[in-house]
Amino acid sequence: MRLLLLADEADRYLWDYYRPGCLEGTDLILAAGDLPPEYLSFLVTMANCPLLYVHGNHDGIYEERPPEGCECIDGRLVRVNGLRILGLGGSPRYSGGPHQYTERQMRRRVRRMWLPLLHSGGADIVLTHTPPRGLGDQDDRTHRGFEVFRRLIDRYRPRYFIHGHIHIRYAPGKPRFLRCGETTVVNACGKVWLDIET
């Protein structure tokens, strides 16, 4: 199964310089936040496959103009082609804006997912905006990862933990792929193609 992972920066080659056929073979698009709603609406139309997203800390506009044809899975566990995908958007609280959470608030959000995770036998993919603490995050208050995401990885061992929020060009040297036990942590900033077995 071919996945297109997106976050934070609209890729010019998928939008401004789009070429027919460049999304051919894409089975699923996962967007990890902070992307223009028009960009997501365009991609879901051109790729003709499901597009699932979570909110980033700059996605307040989605309340007025949600991405058309896309599905918000923020705070939900869904199944797509046999894959169990958990969505938990938002960033650490730093300005009081929408989709910002304290560590305690995010712990509560994760706890609410306990029953769905139990019934489904866990998750294959966790889609978030913010990385887990200590796995590709930064030390400033805005870009610090959530500790509870580390515990979520330790307990449920998803195959992939996909996040955004850490811009590659502002964090030179940060790896795009990290391992944490059995989980591959992926920074989806810009775009990343991922082929996985279902």
C-alpha positions as CSV (number, residue, x, y, z in Angstrom):
1,M,0.0,0.0,0.0
2,R,1.4,3.4,-1.0
3,L,0.9,6.3,1.4
4,L,1.6,9.9,0.9
5,L,2.5,11.7,4.1
6,L,2.1,15.5,4.4
7,A,2.6,18.2,7.0
8,D,3.4,21.9,7.5
9,E,4.5,23.0,4.0
10,A,2.5,22.6,0.8
11,D,4.8,20.9,-1.7
12,R,5.1,23.0,-4.9
13,Y,5.4,20.0,-7.1
14,L,2.1,18.6,-5.9
15,W,0.3,21.9,-6.2
16,D,1.8,24.8,-8.1
17,Y,3.7,22.6,-10.6
18,Y,1.3,19.6,-10.5
19,R,1.7,17.2,-13.4
20,P,-1.1,14.8,-14.3
21,G,-0.2,11.3,-13.1
22,C,2.2,12.3,-10.4
23,L,-0.1,10.9,-7.7
24,E,-0.9,7.7,-9.6
25,G,-0.6,4.6,-7.4
26,T,-1.3,6.5,-4.2
27,D,-3.7,4.5,-2.0
28,L,-4.0,6.8,1.0
29,I,-2.9,10.4,2.0
30,L,-2.2,11.2,5.7
31,A,-1.9,14.9,6.6
32,A,-0.3,15.7,9.9
33,G,-1.5,19.4,10.2
34,D,-0.7,23.0,9.3
35,L,-1.6,22.8,5.6
36,P,-4.0,25.0,3.6
37,P,-7.4,23.4,3.3
38,E,-7.4,24.2,-0.5
39,Y,-4.2,22.1,-0.9
40,L,-5.8,19.1,0.8
41,S,-9.0,19.5,-1.3
42,F,-6.9,19.6,-4.5
43,L,-4.9,16.5,-3.6
44,V,-7.8,14.4,-2.6
45,T,-9.5,15.2,-5.9
46,M,-6.4,14.6,-8.0
47,A,-5.3,11.4,-6.2
48,N,-8.8,9.9,-6.1
49,C,-8.0,8.1,-2.8
50,P,-9.0,8.8,0.9
51,L,-7.2,11.7,2.7
52,L,-7.2,11.6,6.5
53,Y,-6.0,14.5,8.5
54,V,-5.4,15.9,12.1
55,H,-5.2,19.5,13.1
56,G,-2.0,21.4,13.5
57,N,-1.6,24.4,15.7
58,H,-2.2,26.8,12.7
59,D,-5.4,25.1,11.5
60,G,-8.0,27.3,13.0
61,I,-9.2,28.2,9.5
62,Y,-10.6,24.6,9.1
63,E,-13.5,25.7,11.3
64,E,-14.7,28.1,8.6
65,R,-13.2,26.3,5.5
66,P,-12.6,22.6,6.2
67,P,-10.8,20.6,3.4
68,E,-13.4,19.3,1.1
69,G,-13.6,15.6,0.5
70,C,-11.2,14.9,3.4
71,E,-11.8,13.2,6.7
72,C,-10.7,14.6,10.1
73,I,-9.7,11.8,12.4
74,D,-8.5,14.0,15.2
75,G,-9.5,12.1,18.4
76,R,-10.6,9.0,16.5
77,L,-9.5,5.5,15.5
78,V,-10.4,4.5,12.0
79,R,-9.8,1.5,9.7
80,V,-8.7,2.0,6.1
81,N,-7.8,-1.0,3.9
82,G,-7.2,-3.1,7.0
83,L,-5.0,-0.4,8.7
84,R,-5.9,0.8,12.1
85,I,-5.1,4.6,12.2
86,L,-5.3,6.7,15.4
87,G,-5.4,10.5,15.0
88,L,-4.4,13.0,17.7
89,G,-3.7,16.5,16.4
90,G,-2.6,19.7,18.1
91,S,0.6,21.1,19.6
92,P,1.9,22.0,23.1
93,R,0.1,25.1,24.5
94,Y,2.1,28.2,24.0
95,S,-0.2,31.0,23.0
96,G,-3.7,29.8,23.9
97,G,-4.7,29.3,20.3
98,P,-6.9,26.5,18.9
99,H,-5.6,23.0,18.9
100,Q,-3.0,23.6,21.6
101,Y,-2.8,21.4,24.7
102,T,-1.0,21.0,27.9
103,E,0.7,17.7,28.6
104,R,-2.2,16.9,31.0
105,Q,-4.9,17.7,28.4
106,M,-3.1,15.5,25.9
107,R,-2.9,12.7,28.4
108,R,-6.7,12.9,28.9
109,R,-7.2,12.8,25.1
110,V,-5.0,9.6,24.9
111,R,-6.9,8.1,27.8
112,R,-10.2,8.6,26.0
113,M,-8.8,6.4,23.2
114,W,-8.1,3.4,25.5
115,L,-11.4,1.6,24.8
116,P,-11.3,1.9,21.0
117,L,-7.6,0.8,21.1
118,L,-8.5,-2.2,23.3
119,H,-11.4,-3.3,21.0
120,S,-9.3,-2.9,17.9
121,G,-6.2,-4.6,19.3
122,G,-4.1,-1.4,19.0
123,A,-3.1,0.8,16.1
124,D,-0.9,0.2,13.1
125,I,-0.4,4.0,12.5
126,V,-0.6,6.9,14.9
127,L,-1.0,10.3,13.1
128,T,-0.3,13.4,15.2
129,H,0.9,16.9,14.6
130,T,3.5,17.0,17.4
131,P,6.3,14.4,17.8
132,P,6.8,12.3,20.9
133,R,9.1,13.8,23.5
134,G,12.8,13.1,22.7
135,L,12.1,11.6,19.3
136,G,12.8,14.4,16.7
137,D,11.3,17.2,18.8
138,Q,13.0,20.4,19.9
139,D,13.6,21.9,23.4
140,D,11.6,25.2,23.0
141,R,8.2,25.2,24.5
142,T,6.4,25.4,21.1
143,H,8.1,22.4,19.5
144,R,8.6,20.2,22.5
145,G,7.1,16.7,22.0
146,F,4.4,15.1,24.3
147,E,5.6,12.7,26.9
148,V,2.4,10.8,26.7
149,F,3.1,9.9,23.1
150,R,6.2,8.0,24.2
151,R,4.0,6.0,26.6
152,L,1.5,5.4,23.8
153,I,4.3,3.9,21.7
154,D,5.6,1.8,24.5
155,R,2.2,0.4,25.3
156,Y,0.6,-0.2,21.9
157,R,3.8,-0.5,19.7
158,P,2.3,0.9,16.4
159,R,4.2,0.2,13.3
160,Y,4.4,3.9,12.4
161,F,4.1,7.1,14.4
162,I,3.7,10.0,11.8
163,H,4.0,13.6,12.9
164,G,4.7,17.1,11.6
165,H,5.4,20.4,13.4
166,I,9.2,20.1,13.1
167,H,10.1,21.9,9.9
168,I,13.1,20.1,8.2
169,R,14.6,23.4,6.9
170,Y,14.5,25.0,10.4
171,A,16.0,21.9,12.0
172,P,19.0,20.9,9.9
173,G,20.4,17.6,10.9
174,K,17.2,16.3,12.3
175,P,16.5,12.8,10.8
176,R,13.2,12.3,9.1
177,F,13.0,8.6,10.3
178,L,13.7,7.4,13.8
179,R,13.2,4.1,15.5
180,C,11.7,3.6,19.0
181,G,11.4,-0.1,19.7
182,E,9.2,-1.7,17.0
183,T,7.9,1.7,15.9
184,T,9.2,3.9,13.0
185,V,8.7,7.6,13.8
186,V,8.4,9.7,10.6
187,N,8.6,13.4,10.3
188,A,6.1,14.1,7.5
189,C,7.1,17.8,7.0
190,G,6.6,18.6,3.3
191,K,6.0,15.2,1.7
192,V,7.1,11.7,2.3
193,W,6.2,8.5,0.3
194,L,5.8,5.4,2.4
195,D,5.2,1.9,1.1
196,I,3.8,-0.5,3.7
197,E,2.4,-4.0,3.8
198,T,-1.2,-4.4,4.9
